[in-house]
Amino acid sequence: MHATALGLQYPKTDIFRQLFILSQCKKVLDSVNFYLILFLSATYKVRAILAQIIGLSKP
């Protein structure tokens, strides 16, 4: 109730709050993407190393 009254009085603050929340979400998503790429590249490297080891251990 109080928040809606404030929103009607100051619609700009609501927009700023939404923009702030969106920017925070974007930061989180960017960091998730970064770690996902790191994880995928790491697993790719591990797979390549494992393939080399298996290839070397084969007669």
C-alpha positions, 0 to 999 in steps of 0.5 A: 500500500505504502509502496504504491502510494510512493510509486504514484507520487514519484514514478521516476524512482520506480523506473530507477529501481527497475533499472537497478534490478535489471542491471543486477540481474545482468551482472549475475547473468554475465558472471554465470556465463563467464563461469560456464565458459570457464567450466566448459573450457576446463572440461574440454581441456580435461577431455583432451588430456584424457584422450591423450593419456588413453591414446598413449596407453593403447598398444 
